[in-house]
Amino acid sequence: MLISDKLYGDFEIEKVLEELIKSKPIQRLKGIHQGGASYLVNKNWNVTRYEHSIGVMLLIRKFGGSMEEQIAGLLHDVSHTAFSHVVDFVLDKHHENYHEVIFLSVIKNSEIPSILEKYQYDYKELLMDDTKWTILEQPAPELCADRVDYTIRDMYTYGKISLKEVEKFLENVLMVEGKMCLSNVDAAEWFVTTYYKEVIDFFMHPLNIYGYDQLTKILKVALANNIIKFSDFLREDRELIFKISKSKNGEIQELWHKLQSSLKVIEDEEDFDIHLKNKVRLIDPSIFYQNKLVSASSLSKKIEEMNKNAFQKAKKGTYVKVIQA
């Protein structure tokens, strides 16, 4: 099977990966938008968990990861619910990790274990401990395939970076001790700048914050009135939207209309309607410098300053004023 990706190119993949990609859990991710409520307020903010999952698998492959790690990369997001991280706000989970809590349960109750068994893989050995997969996941603020892919995929799709810039950055990624690092300060400064375009300019964009807040309210009311069940979150975005949009509940219809309306929103700390804090996300890639790994911030004042500003912004959160169109 030939897989084509707009960032990484064409790859001929093995049968086990092909069967997993065609499975229901992976195909469902085509209907799960990575930005949660984002595409409801801006139709161009439309990257899906499917695109990201394929991308992570290919990025691991590109940098020499084993078949086992490629499988883990492909499957790492199968438990994301409809609207992705919006569910964490519905549940008041500030660590934004509900998909991790239910991960093994979703895997176990799908066809994935039987597909893996067919190719002599044990899903428990592959998926119960992701710390063994050092390309796929690393604790922040390090680089990893997951963090790199969602950053450059979103920012490329939304027109903030070019394919040429992506290719140049990837040329400067090294594998040292089984982990992703960078060869020079310039590459680190580019990625840190790009990462904060994602985390601050996109995740914390006032319109995005408004969408998250409004959709969270809608879903809480829908759950409380049995218009949706919690099990519905393991369906696709559009299926929940159908139930919500067809509801006769007046409160939901009013909230849904406001979400669908063309509104102007601005950031205003003094006079605001919404204050929302996202999970603190910082990045400080390791650079292979003088035959050892050192943090980029120790070599770059620019990165040190960007990290300081990002931390302060995350702690403060975003204050949004809604202005009727």
FENUR-V187980 format. One line per field, one symbol per residue. ss: DSSP state (@ for helix, = for strand, . for the rest). burial: 1 if it has 9 or more other C-alpha atoms within 8 Angstrom, else 0. Layout:
# FENUR-V187980
ss: ???
burial: ???
This chain:
# FENUR-V187980
ss: .====...====..@@@@@@@@.@@@@@@@@.=....@@@@......=@@@@@@@@@@@@@@....@@@@@@@@@..........@@@@@.......@@@@.@@@@@@...@@@@@@@....@@@@@..@@@............@@@@@@@@@@@@@.....@@@@@@@@@.====..====..@@@@@@@@@@@@@@@@@@@..@@@@@@@@@@@@@@@@@@@.....@@@@@..@@@@@@@@@....@@@@@@@@@@@..=====......===.........====..====@@@..@@@@@@@@@@@@@@@@.=======.
burial: 0000000100001001111110101111111111111111100011111111111111111000100011111110111111111111110010010110011101110011101110001110011001001111110111111111111111110000100001101001101000111111101111111111111111111111111111111111111000110000111110010011001000011011001000011111000101111000111111111000011110010011011001101100111111000
